[in-house]
Amino acid sequence: MTLDVRAAFPTIKSCLDDSERILHDAGIDLPRLEARVLLTHVSGLSIAVQMGYPERVVEKAPLFHELVARRAAREPMSYLVGQREFWSLPFKVTPDTLDPRPDSETIVEAALDCARDRSARLRILDLGTGSGCLLLALLSELPHAFGVGVDISVAAANIAMENAKALGLGARAAFVVGDWGRMMAGCFDIIISNPPYIPANDIDGLAPEVSKYEPRLALAGGADGLTAYREILPSAPGLLTPTGVVVLEIGADQACAVSTLAKMSGLRVAPIRSDLGARDRCLICKIDGI
Ligand SMILES: C[S@@+](CC[C@H](N)C(=O)[O-])C[C@H]1O[C@@H](n2cnc3c(N)ncnc32)[C@H](O)[C@@H]1O
């Protein structure tokens, strides 16, 4: 019987070479980089160590290969490592929460621009909070603001609460399980929302990371993608202070339709903001005086 030394004592190099091939064949764009990230996650070996000591034996190779196989099945990297950076902050994410997107930072920037006095005691409402990334990013920039995050998913609301505590923002954030603003009363200075806005028939055509793994509740916006806006916008004026603003994420082709819904709800609409890819991404509206 011959001993397969490579299999018995897998080195950093052999682990990375094997995984790069597997991930490449699965259609992953940067297979070696992703393999390195998974290796760091599993073994704690930094990328500098991986590059400097390729012959070092990897102790947790079976766990590493298990994660590589899951990534090859197109499970999102953030679910495998349990974390995603957003607004330069670390957020716990799970299959119960949307994987926060860089484009959603446009919503945070727009809301901050609306909050002219950053030291004010602003009240913020985040409808469909998911991991809490939008609300908590805002609270990290607005030291005297208080925020309420609402989600219909109990599991998501719990993750958002965990993130608030981990970021040291728990004292200024509350999370509620509910259906958009239905249970809410009171006056908010800023309402933010990144609601589900993908038309139902489009979801299965998205990347497998999205269509197979992200929660449908976080994606599906009804037949035309606009169901959530039809719920959120009419109730917004009743939840805003007279000078309050609503800052909404929208799909790239939804500016016209969502602007119309906002106007039908008695709101004035500012020029649409674009994301980093120059796509329409953010609609700002107010009761008065845009
Ligand atoms: C697109 S995700 C956004 C999550 C997070 N705000 C972000 O930007 O990453 C939409 C969120 O809305 C929540 N949601 C869906 N329907 C809802 C409803 N009727 N009421 C409240 N939240 C809802 C989903 O559970 C999901 O967390």
PDBQT file of the ligand as one rigid body, heavy atoms in Angstrom, charges set to zero:
ROOT
HETATM    1  C1  LIG A 301     -33.447  43.881   0.525  1.00  0.00    +0.000 C 
HETATM    2  S1  LIG A 301     -33.438  43.336   2.198  1.00  0.00    +0.000 S 
HETATM    3  C2  LIG A 301     -32.571  44.705   2.945  1.00  0.00    +0.000 C 
HETATM    4  C3  LIG A 301     -31.839  44.339   4.208  1.00  0.00    +0.000 C 
HETATM    5  C4  LIG A 301     -30.895  45.437   4.700  1.00  0.00    +0.000 C 
HETATM    6  N1  LIG A 301     -31.631  46.649   5.004  1.00  0.00    +0.000 N 
HETATM    7  C5  LIG A 301     -29.827  45.722   3.671  1.00  0.00    +0.000 C 
HETATM    8  O1  LIG A 301     -29.875  46.794   3.043  1.00  0.00    +0.000 OA
HETATM    9  O2  LIG A 301     -28.936  44.884   3.486  1.00  0.00    +0.000 OA
HETATM   10  C6  LIG A 301     -35.148  43.617   2.621  1.00  0.00    +0.000 C 
HETATM   11  C7  LIG A 301     -35.527  43.262   4.038  1.00  0.00    +0.000 C 
HETATM   12  O3  LIG A 301     -36.925  43.538   4.179  1.00  0.00    +0.000 OA
HETATM   13  C8  LIG A 301     -37.500  42.548   4.988  1.00  0.00    +0.000 C 
HETATM   14  N2  LIG A 301     -38.945  42.493   4.721  1.00  0.00    +0.000 N 
HETATM   15  C9  LIG A 301     -39.602  41.851   3.704  1.00  0.00    +0.000 A 
HETATM   16  N3  LIG A 301     -40.923  42.051   3.804  1.00  0.00    +0.000 NA
HETATM   17  C10 LIG A 301     -41.116  42.841   4.905  1.00  0.00    +0.000 A 
HETATM   18  C11 LIG A 301     -42.271  43.392   5.511  1.00  0.00    +0.000 A 
HETATM   19  N4  LIG A 301     -43.520  43.189   5.033  1.00  0.00    +0.000 N 
HETATM   20  N5  LIG A 301     -42.109  44.168   6.622  1.00  0.00    +0.000 NA
HETATM   21  C12 LIG A 301     -40.864  44.385   7.134  1.00  0.00    +0.000 A 
HETATM   22  N6  LIG A 301     -39.728  43.877   6.600  1.00  0.00    +0.000 NA
HETATM   23  C13 LIG A 301     -39.850  43.123   5.485  1.00  0.00    +0.000 A 
HETATM   24  C14 LIG A 301     -36.747  41.273   4.635  1.00  0.00    +0.000 C 
HETATM   25  O4  LIG A 301     -36.858  40.290   5.635  1.00  0.00    +0.000 OA
HETATM   26  C15 LIG A 301     -35.329  41.812   4.434  1.00  0.00    +0.000 C 
HETATM   27  O5  LIG A 301     -34.580  41.727   5.623  1.00  0.00    +0.000 OA
ENDROOT
TORSDOF 0
